[in-house]
Amino acid sequence: MKKIILILFLYSLSFSISEAQWIRQLSPGHFITDVEFINRNTGWACGNNAIYKTTNGGQNWINQPNPSTYLIMQIHPVNDSVVYAAGWWNFLKTTNGGDNWISIFSGEPGMGMPALDAIFFINENTGWLAGQVVYLKTTDGGNSFIDSGRIEGSPKDIFFKNENEGIMSGVVASVFRTTNGGTNWIKERLIQQGSQYDFFKVSFINDSVGFIGGEIVFKTTNFGLTWDSVGSVPFGFEQSYCIEFADEHTGYSGGTAGTLFKTTNGGGTWVQFQGPEFGQGFYRSIYAYNDSIVWAVGNAKIIFTENGGLTNTEQLSSSVPDEFKLYQNFPNPFNSKTKIRFDLLKSGEVKLEIFDALGRKVSTLLNERKQPGTYEVLIEFENLNSGVYFYRLSSDNKSLNMKMLLIK
């Protein structure tokens, strides 16, 4: 699957513009290091001794007082009640959704407390914590810990698919794998010794398929037994801080200088789709609810998109049409560029997608709420091969499909 560039075409004198790429939901004035959701509406974010919660998809973020005095690096909600948070010299827990946070342990630098970067819980009781050459496990909700000793290279992220099999990412392009609950870890360096790449995040979309990496992206289809390089993110002078895949095709990555990149072909090609308009500060964590609804957090910001960050949308006419209708693209057949027009009879959630001849999704063009009216989209196929493609318009539990032919 190749890159598709979308340009919305205005043909009517009557129109309104909706700025729907990314919106800033919170400007806290300090670092935000992680964001996690348990459903479409309920999620938590953390940062400099701060924890925020939303129950309406980020329209409002509520600061939850907590006993930490240092940086909280990651947060892990097990369900809507039990949530864990860990960071430098602190480990916190709540059993009532964050109304009250307790400190399981905390301290000052030099007091022997671990500086934690990663946390993952498989259920309310069993979880793992790791950081600067330290690794801990608990099976009783943090009442006690098993210290498995020092880990070569500081782990940065953890994911377990069950109580035995887990993956950790680390510095110097390292990935660790365990099959016995973390008693032993097998280390693999995916790039040769001397590499400056660090793997800050690991992203699994199911129990087998996952992605890891920074500028170079690796994929596994057997839960870490083997990893294959699938592409690279063109960060340039930036360093990659986070990677997140919504499915096997659509992924997001952010770096140190305030840019975000997106892939729609499984990591093979990455396109910058958000620049530093929200500031030069880094992005440290991304959460993708699906291929379109995404949150990204970093230096003094929580931003959000509900259309995958692809493009602005323009309502071309506010006149209510006679029916819900999808038109044949024009021209058809076409060479690289074509237009898709559609009518919406009433307001609702609208999705416009493109599929190849095998039924594989090439891209989601729109995925947002629209008002009644007429819309037209100009699509530029820069690198797709000649062939038959299908486009689908879905709204209000109805869908319409059309076929188009690309000839080069």
N, C-alpha and C positions, 0 to 999 in steps of 0.2 A: 504494500500500500504506500502511496506517495503523498507528498504534501499537497494540500489544497488551500488556495488562498481565496477568501471570500471578500467580495466587495458588494455592498448593498446599493442598488441602483435606484435613484429617485426619478420618477417620471410624472408625478402629480404636483400641482402647485399647492395642494392642500396636504400638509404633513405635520408630524411631530416627531421629535427625536428622543430616544430613550438611551441614556448612558448606562449600558448594561454589561460592560466588560467586567470590570472589577470595582467594587465599592469598599471604602474603608469603614469597618464596623467599630473599631476601637483604636484610640491613640493614647496609650497608657503613660507615655513619657519614660518608659524603660524597656529593657529587653523582654520579649516574649519568646520562649524557647521551645514550646511544644503545644500542640492542639490535638485533641482526640474527641470523637463523638461516639455515642452508643446508638443513636438513631438520627433521623433527619433534623431534629430540633434540639436535642439535649447533648451538650458537650462542655468540655473544660479546657482552659488554657492556663499556662503557668509561665513564670519568669522570675524576675528579681524579687525574691521573698513575697511573691504575689500569686494568687490563684483566682481565676475568673470562671464563672459558670453562665451558660445560656440555656434557656428552655424554649426559645423561639427562633432557633436557627441563626443566632447571632445578631438579631435586631437589637437586643439588649444583652450586655455582659455585666454580670453582677460580681463585684469584688468580694471574695469570701475571706474574712480575716483568718489568719493561720499563724502558728507560732514560729515559723521559719524567719531567720534573720539573714539568710544567704540565698544564693541563686538556686532556684528549683529548676532542674534540667528537663525532667520528663514527668508526665502524668499518665496514669493508667486507670481508667474506669472499668471495673469488672461488671458492674450493672448500675442502675440508677441510685443505689445506696452506697455500695462499697467502692471507694476510689483510693488509689495509692499515688503518692507523689514523692519523688526522690531528687536529690541534688547534692550540692557541695556541702558536706558535713551535716546533712539532715535527711530524715526519712519520715514521711507523714502519712496519716491514714484518716479516713472518715467512714462512718457507717450510716450516715444519714444524708447522703448526697452533697456533703460539704457545708451543711449548716454549722457543724462543729468539726474542727480538725484537731487531731492529737499528734504530738510528737513521739514517735516510737524511739528515735534517738536523734540527738543533735549535739553540737559541740563547736569548738573553735578550731581553726587551723593549728596543727601541731599537737592536738590533744589525742591523737590516735583514731579519730573518727574518719571514716572513708569519704573521699570526694567522689560521689556517684554521678554517672552520666546516663545510665540505662536502667530501665525497670520493665518487667513484664510479669503478669499474673495470669495463670491459666484458669483459676477459679478464685473464690474468696480467700482461700487459705494458702495455696501453693504459688510461690512466686520467686523470681530471681532478680538480684540487683548486681550491677557491675559498674566499674569506673576505672580510676587510675590504678592499674595493676591490682585490683581487688575484685573478688567475686563472692557473693553471698547467696544462700538459698534459705527460704522459710517454708515450712509446711503447716504452720499454725497461725497464719495471718500476721506474722511479725512478732509474735511473742518470744520466739527464739530463732536462732540462725545457725545454719551450717556454714562454716568458713572453709571453702575449698582451696584456699591459698591464693597465691599471686598468679595473675594471668599475664603472660608475655604480651606486651602491647596493650594499650588502654582500650578496652571495649567501649563502644559508643552506642550500640543499640542491640536489643534482644527480641527474638520471636520464638515462641514454642508452639508447636501444633498439638502436642499432648504432653503428658507429664514426663515423658522420656526424651523426646526428640526436639532439639532446639538449635537455633542459629544465632551467632553473635557477629556483629561487624566491628571492625577495629581500625586502628591507625596503620599506616604503611601498607595499605591495600590488603588488610588481613580479614579473613573470615574464619570463624570457629564453628565447629559442629559437634553436638553431643547426641548419643543414643541411650544414655543411662541417667537422664535427669540432671546432668551437669556434674556428675562425679568425675568424669573425664571429658576433656575437650580436644578435638583434633583440629589443628591449625593448618590453614592453607593460605599462602600468599599468592594472590591472583596476578600480580605484576611483579617483575623481577626486583630483587634486592636493590635498594637505593632509590626506589620510587618515592616521590613526595605525596602520592595520592593517599588520602585517608577516606575510609568508608564510614560516614557518620550515620547513615540510615540504611535499614534493610526493609524491603517492601514485599510481602507475600500476598497474593490474591486468592490462594487456596492452599491446601496442604501439600502441594507439589511444586507449583509455579511461583517463583519469586525473582526479585531483581535487587541488585546491590551495585554500589559504585558511586562515582562522582563524574569527573570528566569522561572516563571510560565506564560504560555500563555493562554489567554482566547479568546473565539470566540462567536460572536453573529450572529444570522440569522434573527433578527427582529429589527435591528438598535438600539441596546442597551436596549431593554425592558428586556432581560435576557442575561446573560453571562454564558458560561460553560467552565470549565477548560479542555483543550485538550491535554496538554503536558507541558514539561519543557525543557528549554535550559540548557545544562550542562556546565554552565559558571565556576563553581567551585568558586574560590576566586574573580572572576570578578563580576562587576555589569553590567547589560544590559543597553545600552543607546538607542538602536534603533531596530525597527522591521518593516519589509516591506513585504507584500505579493503581488505577481504578479497575482495570481489567487487563487482559493480556496484550491489548493494543494501545490503550491510552495511558500515558504517564506524564508526570510533572516533575520538574527539578528546579531548585533555587540555589543561589550562591551568595557570595560575600558582598557583592556590589549592588544589590537591589534589582536584579533581573530574574525573570522566570522563563523557563523553557517548557515546551510541550512536544510530545511525540504521539502520533496516531498509528504508528506501524511497529509497535512493540520495541521501541528504543533504537530502531535503525536510523531514523532521521529525527533531529530535534530542531525546533524553530523557536526563536525568541518571540514571545507573544505578550510580554509585559515588561516595560522598561522601568527606570527608576523614578517614575512620576510620584511614587509614594515615599521617596527619599532614597538616598544611596545606601542606607543600612541594609544589612544582610537579611536573608530568609533562612530560618533555622528549622522549620517544620511545615509540612503540608499534609492536609487530610482531605482525601477525595471520597465523598459519599457515593458518587458514581462518576461517570465520565464527564459530567457537566457541572455538578454541584461540588465546589471545592473551596476550602479555606487555606490561607497561607499566613504564617506568622513570622515575625522577626524583630528587628530593631524598632521598637516603639510603634508596632502596627499589627492589627489583625485585619486582613482583607478577604473578600469573598466574591465569588462569581457563581452564577446559576446557569450560564450558557457555555461553560468550559473556557471562558475568557477569549472566545474566538473573535468576536467582532461586535461593534455597535449594531443596534437594530433601528430601523426607521419605519414608522408607519406611513405608508404612501397615501392612503385615503382613509378618512374616518367614516365614510358612507357605509351603512350596513348593507352587505350584498344579499342576494336572494337565497344563496345556499353556501354550504361548505364545499369548496371546490379547489381542486389542484389542476393546473393547466399543463399542457404539453410544453416542455422546455423549447426555447427558440433561440438560435436555430437548432434544428435536429435533422440529420446528423450535424455535428459541429467539430471544429478543430480548436481545441484548448479553451474556448470561452463559450458560455451559454447562459441563458436567463431562465429562472424558475419563478413563476408567479402563482400566488394562491389567494383565495378569499376565505375570510373567517366570518361566520355568521354571528357568533357570540364570543364573549371573553372567556378565556380559559388557558390551561397549560398547553403549549404547542411545541411539537418536536418535528424537525425536518432532518431526515437522515439520508445518506447515500450508501448504497451497497453495490458490491461487484457482482459479476454473473454467477458466482458460487454462493451468494448470499452472505458474504462477509462484509461487515460494516466498514466502510471507508472513512466516514466522518459523520459527526453530528453537527449540522449547520446551525440549528436553533434548538434551544431547550429552555423555554421561559414562558411566562404568562403574557398573553397578547390580548389587545382589545379588538373588537370587530373592525374589519376593514380589508383593504387590499394591499398585498405586499409583493415585492419583486426582488429577487436576489440574483446578482451576477456572480457566477462561479468561474474561477480560472483554474483549469487543470494544467498545471505546469509540467508534471512529470509522469502522469498516469499513462499506462499503455492503452493503445487502441482497443476498443471492445464495447460490449454492452454493459451499461450500468443502470441501476434502478434507484429511484428516489421515493421516499415515503413521507407523507404528511400525517401526523397523528394529533388529535385533539378531541376532548370530551368523549373518550372511549370509541372514537371512530378513526379510521385510517384510510388513506387513499394512496395508491401506488401508480407510478408511471415509469416507462422505460425510455432510456436515451442512448444514443450511439455516438461514441467518440471515435473519430477517424483522423489519423495524423499522416 
